[in-house]
Amino acid sequence: MSDGPQTVFISYASPDRDRVVPYADALQRAGFDIWIDCKRLRPGQDWNFEIRRALEKAVIVIVFFSMNSVDRRGYVQREIKVSLDQATERLAEDIYIIPVILDDEVAIPDQVRHLQCVKASDADHLSSIEEAIRFQLQTIGTQTQATQDRAEIKWTETKFRESWPGLPGYHVEYNLLQFPQQSTQRSRISQLASGENSLSW
C-alpha cells in the first residue's frame, strides 16, 4: 500500500477516543493523511513499533490534552516526549506540535506552554487546526521546490509500505523517487530513474 509522506499523527489518551475520533474523521475529509491508532493499526501488528514509527515519520503531531491525559502515566506521555525531542530538529518557525485543549479547566502543560494552543471550546477551533496544517504543509512544499530549483532537477516522491504479520513475516518500506524523462541540465536523468548503471553527468 502507498502511504502519504505528509502524515499528521494524532496523540490522545485512550479514554478520550470518542471525543478525538471525530477530529480525525473531519481532518481526513479535509484531505489530510491522518494517522490515529484506532484506525490504522491492524490485528496482529506490534502496536508499540507501529505507533513509534508513525510518530517519528509524521510531519505534524496533534496532541489532545484533557483531564484524562495531563496526569495520566502511559503511552500518551511517551508520545509527547518523542514529539518534543523531534521538535528540536525542526526549524523554529515550523509548526510541528499542535496542542488541542479538550477541557477548559486543564492547565496547559509546561512542555508545550511555549506553543500556541487551540481550545476545543472555541467555535472556530477546527478551522484553526486545518489552517495550521495547511500552512505547514505549504511551507514544506515550498522548501522542496526551492531545493529542486537549486539542483535544477524535478522529482516526486511516493512512500510504499507492505507487511505480513505471519511467521516468519516481513515488512517492506521504501520511497520511490520519480524523475522527469528529460532535464535540460541533466541529460541522462532518465537513466537514474530507470536504475541504469554507469551514470555520469
C-alpha positions in Angstrom: 0.0 0.0 0.0 1.1 3.6 -0.5 1.5 5.8 2.5 1.5 9.6 2.0 4.7 11.3 3.1 2.9 14.1 4.9 1.2 12.3 7.7 -0.5 14.0 10.6 -0.2 12.0 13.8 -2.9 12.2 16.4 -1.9 11.6 20.1 -4.5 11.3 22.8 -5.4 9.4 25.9 -7.4 6.3 25.3 -10.4 7.4 27.5 -10.8 10.4 25.1 -11.1 8.2 22.0 -14.8 9.0 21.4 -14.0 12.7 21.6 -10.9 12.6 19.4 -12.0 10.3 16.5 -14.4 12.9 15.1 -11.4 15.2 14.7 -9.5 12.6 12.8 -12.5 12.0 10.6 -13.0 15.7 9.9 -9.4 16.2 9.1 -9.4 13.1 6.8 -12.4 14.5 5.0 -10.5 17.8 4.6 -7.9 15.9 2.6 -5.1 15.3 5.2 -3.4 11.9 5.7 -4.3 11.2 9.3 -2.6 8.6 11.5 -4.6 7.6 14.6 -4.0 4.2 16.2 -7.6 3.0 16.4 -8.0 3.4 12.6 -4.5 2.5 11.3 -3.4 -0.4 13.5 -4.2 -3.9 12.1 -4.9 -7.0 14.2 -1.6 -8.8 14.9 0.7 -5.8 14.4 3.2 -4.8 17.0 1.4 -1.7 18.1 4.3 -0.2 20.0 6.5 -0.5 16.9 3.9 0.9 14.6 3.0 3.9 16.8 6.6 4.8 17.3 7.4 4.6 13.6 4.3 6.6 12.6 5.2 9.2 15.2 8.8 9.5 14.0 7.7 10.0 10.4 4.9 12.4 10.9 5.3 15.9 9.7 2.8 17.3 12.2 1.7 15.9 15.6 -1.7 17.0 17.1 -1.7 16.3 20.9 -5.1 16.3 22.6 -4.9 17.3 26.3 -7.7 16.7 28.7 -8.4 15.8 32.3 -7.8 12.2 31.3 -4.3 12.8 29.9 -2.4 15.5 31.8 -2.0 13.4 34.9 -2.0 10.1 33.1 1.1 8.0 33.0 1.5 5.8 29.9 1.9 5.9 26.2 0.5 9.4 25.7 3.2 10.9 27.8 5.8 8.9 25.8 4.4 10.3 22.5 4.6 13.8 23.9 8.2 13.2 24.9 9.1 11.8 21.4 7.4 14.7 19.7 9.2 17.3 21.8 12.6 15.5 21.1 11.9 15.6 17.4 10.8 19.2 17.5 14.3 20.2 18.4 15.3 19.0 14.9 12.8 21.4 13.2 13.1 25.0 12.3 11.9 27.5 15.0 9.2 28.7 12.6 7.9 25.2 11.8 4.5 24.1 13.1 5.2 20.6 14.3 3.2 20.1 17.5 -0.3 21.4 17.7 -1.7 21.2 21.3 -5.5 20.9 21.5 -7.1 21.5 24.9 -10.3 19.4 25.2 -11.2 20.6 28.7 -11.0 24.3 29.6 -10.1 23.5 33.2 -6.9 21.8 32.1 -3.8 23.7 32.8 -1.5 23.9 29.7 1.4 21.5 30.4 4.8 23.1 30.9 6.3 21.2 28.0 4.0 22.9 25.4 3.4 26.2 27.2 5.6 28.0 24.6 3.3 26.8 21.8 0.0 28.4 20.7 -2.8 26.1 21.9 -6.2 25.5 20.4 -9.2 25.2 22.8 -12.0 22.9 21.8 -14.5 25.3 23.3 -13.6 27.9 20.6 -16.2 28.0 17.9 -13.6 28.0 15.1 -11.1 25.7 16.6 -11.3 23.0 13.9 -10.7 25.5 11.1 -7.8 26.9 13.1 -6.3 23.4 13.2 -6.8 22.9 9.5 -5.3 26.3 8.7 -2.2 25.4 10.8 -1.7 22.1 9.0 -2.1 23.6 5.5 0.3 26.4 6.4 3.0 23.9 7.5 2.4 21.5 4.5 2.7 24.5 2.2 5.9 25.5 3.9 7.3 22.0 3.4 6.3 22.1 -0.3 7.9 25.5 -0.8 11.2 24.2 0.8 11.2 21.2 -1.5 10.5 23.4 -4.5 13.4 25.6 -3.6 15.7 22.6 -3.3 14.6 21.3 -6.7 15.2 24.7 -8.3 18.7 24.9 -6.9 19.5 21.4 -8.1 17.8 22.1 -11.4 16.1 18.7 -11.1 12.4 18.0 -10.5 11.2 14.9 -8.8 8.2 13.4 -7.0 8.3 11.1 -4.0 5.9 8.3 -3.0 6.2 6.1 0.0 5.2 2.4 -0.2 4.7 0.1 2.7 3.8 -3.6 2.8 3.8 -6.0 5.7 2.7 -9.5 6.6 2.4 -10.4 10.3 2.8 -14.2 9.7 5.8 -16.4 10.6 8.4 -15.5 9.6 6.6 -12.4 8.3 8.1 -9.4 6.6 7.9 -5.7 6.5 9.0 -3.6 3.4 9.0 0.1 3.3 10.7 2.3 0.6 10.5 5.7 -1.0 10.1 5.9 -4.8 11.6 8.9 -6.4 10.3 9.7 -9.9 12.3 11.9 -12.2 11.3 13.5 -15.5 12.4 11.7 -18.6 14.4 14.8 -19.7 16.2 17.6 -18.0 18.0 20.5 -19.6 20.8 20.4 -17.1 20.9 16.6 -16.5 20.5 15.0 -19.9 20.7 11.4 -18.5 18.4 11.8 -15.6 16.0 9.2 -17.0 18.8 6.6 -16.6 18.9 7.4 -12.9 15.1 6.9 -12.7 15.3 3.6 -14.5 18.2 2.3 -12.4 20.8 2.1 -15.3 24.5 1.9 -14.2 27.5 3.9 -15.2 25.6 7.2 -14.9 27.8 10.3 -15.2 26.9 13.9 -15.9 
